[in-house]
Amino acid sequence: MNEDVHEGVNDEPLQQRGTPVGRRVFLGTLGLGALGVVAAPQLQRGLDGFLGGAADKDPTGLTGLLPNGGGFRYYSVASSVPRKNAGTYRLKVDGLVDRPTTYTLADLKALPQTRLVRDVQCVTGWRVPDTPFEGVRLSRLLDAARVRPTAKAIRFTCFDGTYTESLTLDQARRADVLVALRMQDKDLGHSHGGPVRLYVAPMYFYKSAKWLSGITVTDEVRPGYWEERGYDIDAWVGRSNGRDDEPTT
C-alpha cells in the first residue's frame, strides 16, 4: 500500500520494479536494524533515514522486514518516487467542482491546521500507537472548491505515478480526514509520503495515500490501487478486510 507502510508486497513484475537492494547491503541493514532496537535516539534517527533511502531503491519490500523508529515500515508500489519540495510541490483539486484549484505547499501551510493523535493500524497487523498528524481538513478544500450536487466520491492520485485511493464524499468530509503536512510533530519526510499525504484516521493505513498530488471529485467510487487487488474499499479498522483490530478512534 502506498505507505511507510505500503502495507503489502509490490506485485508488479520484477523487471518493472527496478534493481533491488543487493544481498550484502540487505544483510548489513539487518544488523543495523537489530542494533537500532537498543541504540541511542541519534543512531535510530540515522537508521530511519537509511531505511527510507534503501526502500526507495528496494520496491521488492525487503526493507519492510526491518525494524525502524516509531514502528513504521517502508514499502513502495513504484520503482522510484520523485522528490518534491516547497518550490516544486503542487496539489490539484478538480473534477466535479465549480472552483478547481491548485495549491502550493505554502498555500496549504497558510490554511487552518488540525492536529489529530490516533493509533496507526496496518492491515498486515502492525500498529503504531498515539501517532500525531497535522494538516488541513479535506472538507475545507472541498468546500473551497464548491463540490457540485452530482458528486459522490473522491479519487486521490499520487506523484509516484502509480498509487491511487478513493473515499466516498461523506467519508472525505469527516473531521478526522486530513491533507497532512506533519507527522510525529515534524514536517513529513519523503519516506513518509511528504511533503503532503492523505491521512484517514479511522481506516487501515493503506487508505492514507502517500505523495498526494491530486484530489478529483467524481460521480462514483473508483477502486484504488490495492482495492483492485482485493483489499476492501471501505477499510474501517476492525470492521473490514477480515480483521477484528481495535478501532483507531
N, C-alpha and C positions, 0 to 999 in steps of 0.2 A: 504494500500500500504506500501511497506516496507519503512516506513518513520517515521519521528519525528511527524509526518506527516503520518504514514501509512494511506493514505487517503482512508478511508473506514473502515468498521467493519469486523472483523475476522468472516468468515462464516464456520469455521471448527466446528464439533460437540463439544458441551461443554465439554464432558468427555475427549476430546483430548487436551483441551486448558489449563489445569492446574487449580489451585484454584484461583478464582477472589478475588480482594480486598474485605475485609469484609465491611459490611454496616457502622459500626462505623468509620472505617478508611476513607471510602469514604466521609461520611458526614463531618468528621473533615477536610478532604482535601478541600472540597467545601469552608469551612470557610477560610482556608488558602489561597485558590485561590482568594477569594474576597479581602482579606487583601493585597495580593501581588500586586493588581492593584495600590494601593496607597502607598506601602511600600518603604522603602529605598532600594537602589541597593543591599546592603549586604543581606537583608532579601529576596529580589527577587531571588538572586543567590542561596540562600539556598532552596527556594521553587522550583526552577528549578531542583536542584539535587534530591529533594524529589519526585517530579513528575516523573522524569526519572526512579528512583528506583521503585516507585509504578507501573509504566507502565510495567516494566519488569515482575512484578508478576500479571499483570492485562490485559491479552490478550483479554478480553471482550471489551476493548476500553472505559470503563467508564472514565478513567482518561483523555481521549481525549476531554471530555466535559469541562475541566477546563482551565482557562487562565494560561499562563506562559510567562516568559520573552521572548521578541522578537516576540511573536505572534505564535510560533510553538506549535503543539500539538503532543502528544506521542501516537503511536499505534504500534502494532506488529501483525504479522500473525503467529508467533511461540509462544509456551507456555513459552519458555525461550531461552535466547541467551547467549552463552559463551562469556567471555571477552578475548580479545586479547591485547597483549602489544608488545613492541619493540622486546622482546625475542621470542614471540610465533607467531606473525603475519607473514603470507605468502600470496602472490598474485601470482597465476599461470596464465601464458599466454600460451595457447596451441591451438590445433585444426589444421586448415589448414594453418600452418606456417612452415617455414624451421628451425627456431630457437626458439623452445619452451623455456620459461624462467620462473624461479620462483624468485620473488623479496621479499626481506625483507623490513621492514619499513625504515631501514637506507638506503637501495638501492634507494627507491623512493624519500626520502628526499634529496639524493645527486644529483638527476636529476634537470634540469632547471625547475623552478616553474612559473606558470602563475596565476595571480590574476584577478578574474572577480567580478564585483559588479552588481547584477541584482535583480529584484524582484523575489521572490519565489511564485509561484501560485499553490495552491492545487486544484485538480479537484472538491473537495467538496465546494469550494467557497472562502476560506480564502486566504489571500495574505500577505506576509511579504516583505515590500519594501527595496530596497538597501541593500541586503544581500551579504557580501563578501565571496567568496570561493577562495581557493588557492590550487593548486596541479599541477600534471603533465598532460599535454595534452595527451589524449588517443591515438591520432595519433602518438605520439612519441613512445609509447610502441608497437604499431602495426608495425611501420617502423622498429624498432629494431628486431622484431620477423620475419620480412620478410614474409608478407602475400602472400599466393600463388594466382595465377591468377584465380583459380576456386572459390575463396572466395566471398561471397556476404553479409554476415551478422555477427553479434557478439551476443553471448549468455553470459549473466552475471549470475554468481551464488554467493551465499552469505553464510557466515559461521553460519547463523541462521539455516541452513539445510533445509530451506523451500522456501525462496524467489528467484525468477528468473526474469530477464528482457532481453530485446533484442533491438538492433538497426540494421538498415542496415549499410553496410560498409561505404557508403557515409555519413550517419548521424554520425557515430562514428568518422570519420575523421574531422569533423567540429572543428574549433578553439575554440568554446565555449562548448566543451565537455571535462570534466576533470576527472581524477582519483584524487579525492580531499583528502587532508590531513588536511586542516584547514578550519574553517568556523567562520565567525564573528571575524576574526583576532585572533583566538586561535586554538590550536590543537583540532581535532574532538573528542568529548567525546563519550562514549559508547552509550548513548541515542540518539545521532545524527548520529549514524552509524559508529563511529570510531572503530579502528584508521584510516580506509580508506573507502571511499564510492565513488560511481559514482555521477557526477553532470552533468546533461544535461540541460543547461541554457534555451533553448527556448521551452522546453516541460514541461507538467504538472509534478509535483514533484514525482509522483509515478514511473516515469522513472529513477529517481536518486537513484538507489538501495543502501540501507544501508549495512554495514558489508560486503563489497565487498571482495570476495576471489578467484573468477575465471573469466577469460576473455577467452572465447573459440570462435575461428573463425570458422564459419560454411558456408555451401553452400546454406543456405536458412534461412529466418527469422523464428524463433521458438517462438511463443507467450509466454510471461512471465506470472507470477502468476496472475496478475489482468486482462491481456488480455484474459486469459482463462475463466475469469468470467465476460466478457462483456465490458471491457474498450477498447478504441481504441489503436491499435498498434502504429500508427503514432500519437503521442499525442501532437501536436503543440498547444501551448497556444492560445486560441481564435479561433482555426480552427479545433477543434476535440471535441469528447465527448459531442456534442450538446451544447457547451458553446461559448460565444462571449466575453471572457475576453480580456482586452488589452494585447498585446504581452509583453513578459518579456525581449525582446532585443530591 
